[in-house]
């Protein structure tokens, strides 16, 4: 379960200053020169809960199964009051992904069933390919786990559709995770936050940058006793990508 890097294909980055106060790692794959850029290589191959970063693939499975379609992804809010205002309204795939609306994806999973979810985990070789019996929590209850390096590898397969799925479905998920578009390229990503006993202990930001002549795939994971959020992981990643002259 460990990835062995060829010494000539790895650039070890000194990024201590970006992770002040957090245990963490950063992984980036440069598709043009086939090089890996690593900070904290040991953590890069350590599997942890994916939290809401899994929603990229959950959405893809929902589209493949026909539970939602690119043209019709609306789900009605049931009136339950959630702790985030953005969750307390009807959702589409775009809004549910951008606001990481748990109930939207839980509704998808309840229709898929655990067997369909498990089959898809196996098909795309997602992390440890292990779920609990609780469809509401498997991506955040420490049963399903994935390493930052595996996140990057899967993002490349997703973007280039190496899974041989419906291309329109893949395009719809890409649109849902698009963060910014400029004349220089497009920026895609998804956050994830793991909370235990009211404290945010596991923060993710994964994604990729596409330019006219290259693609850069990345994953940042941070861990702490508190304040390790997806938002913070996003901020750290943005600063690193700027330092590496990949995205300003």
VMD Tcl script that draws the C-alpha trace (Angstrom):
set ca {
  {0.00 0.00 0.00}
  {3.01 2.30 -0.15}
  {4.08 4.22 -3.23}
  {7.77 4.14 -4.15}
  {8.97 7.29 -5.87}
  {11.78 7.24 -8.40}
  {14.38 9.66 -7.01}
  {14.62 11.56 -10.28}
  {10.89 12.28 -10.33}
  {10.52 13.91 -6.89}
  {11.09 17.50 -5.82}
  {11.03 17.88 -2.05}
  {9.62 21.28 -1.14}
  {10.45 23.25 2.00}
  {6.98 24.45 3.00}
  {7.25 24.55 6.79}
  {6.26 28.20 6.91}
  {2.89 27.49 5.30}
  {1.86 24.85 7.86}
  {2.48 26.91 10.99}
  {0.59 25.26 13.84}
  {-0.54 22.21 11.85}
  {0.76 18.77 11.10}
  {0.30 18.45 7.38}
  {1.49 17.58 3.93}
  {1.29 18.78 0.36}
  {1.42 16.67 -2.79}
  {1.48 17.97 -6.35}
  {1.89 16.15 -9.66}
  {3.08 18.13 -12.67}
  {1.66 16.34 -15.69}
  {4.00 17.95 -18.23}
  {7.31 17.06 -16.61}
  {5.97 13.98 -14.76}
  {7.43 15.20 -11.47}
  {6.01 14.94 -7.96}
  {6.41 17.85 -5.56}
  {6.23 16.74 -1.93}
  {6.16 18.25 1.50}
  {6.22 15.69 4.33}
  {6.37 12.54 2.25}
  {5.53 10.24 5.17}
  {2.18 11.96 5.71}
  {1.55 12.01 1.96}
  {1.14 8.23 1.93}
  {-0.80 8.01 5.21}
  {-4.49 7.21 4.76}
  {-7.01 9.31 6.67}
  {-10.73 10.00 6.35}
  {-11.59 11.83 3.10}
  {-14.47 13.77 4.66}
  {-16.27 15.86 2.05}
  {-13.63 15.45 -0.66}
  {-15.38 12.12 -1.36}
  {-18.37 14.08 -2.68}
  {-16.62 14.49 -6.03}
  {-16.94 10.76 -6.62}
  {-20.30 10.40 -4.89}
  {-21.70 12.95 -7.36}
  {-20.13 11.07 -10.24}
  {-21.72 7.82 -9.09}
  {-25.11 9.52 -8.68}
  {-24.94 10.74 -12.26}
  {-23.85 7.35 -13.57}
  {-26.73 5.70 -11.70}
  {-29.25 8.20 -13.02}
  {-30.31 9.44 -9.59}
  {-29.50 12.92 -10.86}
  {-28.69 14.04 -14.38}
  {-26.65 16.95 -15.76}
  {-29.93 18.65 -16.67}
  {-31.91 17.72 -13.54}
  {-30.05 17.61 -10.23}
  {-32.55 19.51 -8.08}
  {-33.45 18.17 -4.63}
  {-36.01 19.80 -2.35}
  {-35.09 20.78 1.20}
  {-37.25 18.93 3.73}
  {-37.43 21.84 6.18}
  {-35.00 20.42 8.72}
  {-32.91 23.22 10.24}
  {-29.20 22.60 9.68}
  {-26.35 24.55 11.31}
  {-25.41 26.21 8.00}
  {-27.83 28.61 6.33}
  {-26.74 27.52 2.86}
  {-28.03 24.01 3.63}
  {-31.52 25.19 4.54}
  {-32.86 25.49 1.00}
  {-33.38 23.46 -2.16}
  {-30.16 22.30 -3.81}
  {-28.69 21.40 -7.17}
  {-25.44 19.55 -7.75}
  {-23.61 22.87 -8.17}
  {-24.91 24.43 -4.95}
  {-24.61 21.21 -2.95}
  {-20.99 20.77 -4.01}
  {-19.98 24.38 -3.47}
  {-21.61 24.49 -0.01}
  {-20.75 20.86 0.80}
  {-24.35 20.07 1.71}
  {-24.32 16.76 3.56}
  {-28.04 16.03 3.30}
  {-27.92 16.20 -0.51}
  {-25.25 13.53 -0.73}
  {-26.84 11.45 2.03}
  {-30.05 11.45 -0.02}
  {-28.05 10.23 -3.00}
  {-26.44 7.45 -0.97}
  {-29.77 6.30 0.47}
  {-30.98 5.73 -3.10}
  {-27.74 4.12 -4.23}
  {-27.50 1.68 -1.33}
  {-24.33 0.42 0.31}
  {-23.66 -2.26 -2.31}
  {-23.61 0.22 -5.20}
  {-21.33 2.54 -3.24}
  {-18.99 -0.35 -2.43}
  {-18.86 -1.48 -6.06}
  {-17.86 2.01 -7.15}
  {-15.18 2.28 -4.47}
  {-13.73 -0.96 -5.81}
  {-14.04 0.10 -9.45}
  {-12.09 3.33 -9.02}
  {-9.79 1.83 -6.35}
  {-10.58 4.56 -3.85}
  {-8.23 4.41 -0.86}
  {-8.86 1.45 1.41}
  {-12.22 0.78 -0.31}
  {-13.87 0.25 3.08}
  {-17.22 1.54 4.28}
  {-19.17 1.20 7.48}
  {-22.82 0.16 7.38}
  {-23.85 3.76 8.12}
  {-24.47 5.45 4.77}
  {-24.79 8.84 6.48}
  {-21.25 8.86 7.82}
  {-18.92 6.46 5.99}
  {-16.85 9.25 4.41}
  {-16.20 10.85 7.83}
  {-16.45 8.05 10.43}
  {-12.88 6.75 9.85}
  {-14.01 3.64 7.96}
  {-13.24 5.01 4.48}
  {-9.68 6.32 4.23}
  {-7.42 7.67 1.50}
  {-3.93 9.18 1.36}
  {-3.09 12.56 -0.15}
  {-1.01 10.82 -2.81}
  {-3.97 8.61 -3.73}
  {-6.18 11.70 -3.89}
  {-3.85 13.20 -6.50}
  {-3.68 10.00 -8.53}
  {-7.46 9.70 -8.56}
  {-7.95 13.33 -9.55}
  {-5.82 12.76 -12.64}
  {-7.86 9.69 -13.56}
  {-11.06 11.62 -12.96}
  {-9.99 14.60 -15.08}
  {-8.82 12.43 -18.00}
  {-11.75 10.00 -17.55}
  {-9.59 6.93 -17.16}
  {-12.63 5.37 -15.45}
  {-14.40 5.31 -18.86}
  {-17.57 6.89 -17.52}
  {-20.10 9.03 -19.36}
  {-18.14 12.09 -20.48}
  {-21.08 14.43 -19.87}
  {-21.33 13.20 -16.27}
  {-17.63 13.84 -15.74}
  {-18.00 17.31 -17.26}
  {-20.90 18.09 -14.91}
  {-18.85 17.23 -11.83}
  {-15.92 19.27 -13.14}
  {-18.22 22.26 -13.49}
  {-19.50 21.72 -9.94}
  {-15.98 21.88 -8.49}
  {-14.71 24.76 -10.65}
  {-13.56 27.57 -8.37}
  {-12.13 30.10 -10.80}
  {-11.50 30.65 -14.50}
  {-9.08 33.15 -16.02}
  {-7.41 33.60 -19.43}
  {-4.47 31.69 -17.94}
  {-6.44 28.61 -16.97}
  {-9.02 26.97 -14.72}
  {-8.86 26.16 -11.01}
  {-10.84 23.22 -9.58}
  {-11.08 21.93 -6.03}
  {-13.02 20.56 -3.08}
  {-12.58 21.07 0.64}
  {-13.22 18.60 3.43}
  {-13.35 19.00 7.20}
  {-13.34 16.25 9.83}
  {-14.94 17.14 13.15}
  {-14.71 15.10 16.37}
  {-16.32 16.19 19.63}
  {-16.96 19.65 18.23}
  {-13.35 20.21 17.15}
  {-12.11 20.39 13.56}
  {-9.18 17.97 13.47}
  {-8.75 17.05 9.79}
  {-8.71 19.53 6.91}
  {-8.46 18.77 3.18}
  {-8.21 20.71 -0.01}
  {-7.75 18.73 -3.22}
  {-7.98 19.80 -6.83}
  {-6.14 20.70 -9.98}
  {-5.14 23.58 -12.21}
  {-5.47 23.36 -15.99}
  {-3.53 25.71 -18.24}
  {-3.28 25.72 -22.02}
  {-0.29 23.38 -21.95}
  {-0.27 21.61 -18.57}
  {-2.26 20.20 -15.67}
  {-1.21 20.26 -12.01}
  {-2.95 17.93 -9.54}
  {-2.62 18.56 -5.80}
  {-3.78 17.60 -2.33}
  {-3.23 19.31 1.00}
  {-4.07 17.70 4.33}
  {-3.74 19.34 7.74}
  {-4.35 17.90 11.18}
  {-4.55 19.42 14.66}
  {-6.50 19.27 17.90}
  {-8.64 22.14 16.58}
  {-9.08 24.59 13.69}
  {-7.91 22.10 11.04}
  {-10.57 22.97 8.47}
  {-10.97 22.59 4.75}
  {-11.06 26.37 4.50}
  {-7.64 26.59 6.15}
  {-6.29 23.85 3.89}
  {-7.58 25.85 0.92}
  {-5.79 28.99 2.14}
  {-2.53 27.07 2.63}
  {-2.82 25.49 -0.82}
  {-3.50 28.84 -2.49}
  {-0.37 30.30 -0.93}
  {1.73 27.30 -1.98}
  {0.45 27.37 -5.58}
  {1.34 31.06 -5.71}
  {4.86 30.33 -4.44}
  {5.27 27.61 -7.08}
  {4.02 30.02 -9.79}
  {1.15 27.71 -10.66}
  {-1.85 29.88 -9.73}
  {-2.02 33.45 -8.46}
}
mol new
graphics top color blue
foreach p $ca { graphics top sphere $p radius 0.5 }
foreach p [lrange $ca 0 end-1] q [lrange $ca 1 end] { graphics top cylinder $p $q radius 0.2 }
display resetview
